């Protein structure tokens, strides 16, 4: 295969996608869910048919709970989002909703601000910890490799690839937040952390093959440019990289399409993360290694002089 | 000779495979029978989001007590609240203390209360937040006597005369009970003991023992020293529930109330005394209630997603990897059974996030099989016989499987640390899945695969062992 001829083209796609995602986050930002920002959510069901949304909005506005966002859900349900409510305030809200006929409470969730702040802090710690452990892990696993690219550089490339993998789902949710009011909560952070843990595998497999081929070439005294070798390794591992991701995507798709509502966004985040993660381990990590080899002149030249 | 040893080797391989399959059937029977039997000792345990119920988070105000006392105070708080939740008659209420972690900045002490099956948050909160007031008052004997006299007068008077401003020797008598400043705030705990027949107690007489904290002990000591022979009334929510006589100054902070209690009455008093003793004030921070029908739907949807995901995955793997694919699906099925059995045995509290983690782990568990099948295929291309290729394939795939699983476990452990209860459920199932799947993918598939009579010498044999679009 002649994939290496299109290296720059392959490289352009993830870089563009990551930039677009960052811009999306910059413009729209992320809408934090109530578990992170505090606030409350009440889902009610009108078994005899629900009233018009505008009428409901007018009625609940009388309660002075600040902004109340009313959203239809399923056939007979409304989801109301507002500031955090104590039990008395919630009872008032339910009473106000009962003016339109029989109303059943489906779920209620009110979160004070203290937990959210703590979770956001913890999330940053967790993401940093996962990233750091992965650099250490890769630097350790590839400690024997030094030519033509030092082992720690594999670690750096892996991290760049991983950041790409979580930046794109984040950009998607910035867009979904803008277009559909999608919120990011604790489960979103969990999804990002999970992507970090899973997506690193494909990258490790490609690196592993590069290492093996480097060893084989030395053993067989075969001369091959680093670029050719990298792309040969990519082709050798591509089928399994795609297949291992597909197996995960298949089950996640089931979770997304037939699974519970509460984990739909979670499944979507992971699916997107798996797709871009597979692409990036093939078409981002490998070309980046080639580029590093190309521009790190010193060790290459000294090799040639010997 | 060689033929005999070859066939006995073959028999051993088949025997091992039979053992693996029988163990699988046993696990399947365990999961099936314990799920069908409603009274089983090993049911699946569902979290609130699947079973319905309320989840309340209280923040405790510990600013008024010293840092060293905090863990004890929280422990007492937990006990008190747990007793209050027993009022609901919920089968398994969960009350636990949660400390903010070191990275959280401000330190917060929280109390998490889970009430399965209770969706009426208002009542629950009112019941828990109720702060019964416990007071120790001095009985004003003069006023008591005057009251009695007035009552007698009323009884004897035929007309309904009104009597007001009763005075004794020209002095107004005032309140019947005098505040002492000793309240439930100072009670450490109360407990029910039975008399041993010494110092005026009857044997086996129920006695309520109150233990004050150091401050309370001091107040109590002063009070009892000054008022020997008088009555002290114990008030709960403004009502006198017991009025024992002080027999002697009490030093050491332990008060005993003995009287005409039946054991049940004594038990109720102990409960009330404990109710009155919240060591630190609490405020409600978060509430969550999930209707049981929503939980039911979520559980059904989660189960369905699991089944659909498993079927789709099996079809894909079998079509693509043929014989190794079939073996992978069998191993995967055994993996699912083992996980379900573990959920019951540990037990793992299943939440929607936990089910998502389990479904995800099924997709990841088959990864190892994909790696192995791809490697076997490469070994076959090099012209090796099937037995040899399988052995080599497993050996060479091992490093990649190990590395990827280490990465998963790292993520799982950090997630567990990160977690609220919700995330912990996911992280636990996910990490457990990674470990079990390493065993199932490697040991089980290997045992099954080498037991099959496969050869690469025929066209059919090669077809069965290869994958994808190749023949």
Interface residues (C-beta under 8 A of the other chain):
Chain A: X43 X84 X86 X87 X88 X90 X91 X104 X105 X106 X107 X108 X109 X110 X111 X112 X114 X115 X117 X118 X119 X121 X122 X123 X125 X126 X129 X130 X133 X134 X137 X141 X186 X187 X189 X190 X193 X194 X196 X197 X198 X200 X201 X204 X205 X208 X239 X240 X243 X244 X246 X247 X248 X249 X250 X251 X252 X253 X254 X255 X257 X258 X259 X260 X261 X262 X263 X266 X267 X270
Chain B: X49 X57 X59 X100 X101 X103 X104 X105 X106 X108 X110 X119 X121 X122 X125 X126 X284 X285 X286 X287 X288 X289 X290 X291 X293 X294 X297 X298 X299 X301 X302 X304 X305 X306 X308 X309 X310 X312 X313 X316 X317 X320 X352 X353 X355 X356 X359 X360 X362 X363 X364 X366 X367 X370 X371 X374 X399 X400 X403 X404 X406 X407 X408 X410 X411 X412 X414 X415 X417 X418 X420 X422 X423 X426 X430 X468
